[in-house]
Amino acid sequence: MAAMSEETTTQDKEGGAPTVDQVVEALKVVVDPELGINIVDLGLVYDVAVEDEVVKITYTLTTMGCPVGPLIEQQMQQILTTIPGISNVESEMVFDPPWSPERMSEEARLAMGMF
């Protein structure tokens, strides 16, 4: 599972920004179209931070030349900007550390027949 920042861990009682856990759950809707598995269970999401109404995501792709990168980023933006309390999404694609199958959840490994 991705390491998530603890900057905002509880939602404001008056409906402010969502929690990191809520953002991570929302990101499970974004599916890698080549593998058919969501980006969280694939281990592509390295970090999520919520600061006021801004969500900051650090993520990677399975390979440096992965052609679905722009699609994944677009889907993250579309999903998260519909959540009340989020005014902006800042995403950063990184390749250090490089992704490896060890980052995948148990569910993703089972889905890919890796057990």
Rosetta blueprint (number, residue, H / E / L):
1 M L
2 A L
3 A L
4 M L
5 S L
6 E L
7 E L
8 T L
9 T L
10 T L
11 Q L
12 D L
13 K L
14 E L
15 G L
16 G L
17 A L
18 P L
19 T L
20 V H
21 D H
22 Q H
23 V H
24 V H
25 E H
26 A H
27 L H
28 K L
29 V L
30 V L
31 V E
32 D E
33 P L
34 E L
35 L L
36 G L
37 I E
38 N E
39 I L
40 V L
41 D L
42 L L
43 G L
44 L L
45 V E
46 Y E
47 D E
48 V E
49 A E
50 V E
51 E E
52 D L
53 E L
54 V E
55 V E
56 K E
57 I E
58 T E
59 Y E
60 T L
61 L L
62 T L
63 T L
64 M L
65 G L
66 C L
67 P L
68 V L
69 G H
70 P H
71 L H
72 I H
73 E H
74 Q H
75 Q H
76 M H
77 Q H
78 Q H
79 I H
80 L H
81 T L
82 T L
83 I L
84 P L
85 G L
86 I L
87 S L
88 N E
89 V E
90 E E
91 S E
92 E E
93 M E
94 V L
95 F L
96 D L
97 P L
98 P L
99 W L
100 S L
101 P H
102 E H
103 R H
104 M L
105 S L
106 E H
107 E H
108 A H
109 R H
110 L H
111 A H
112 M L
113 G L
114 M L
115 F L
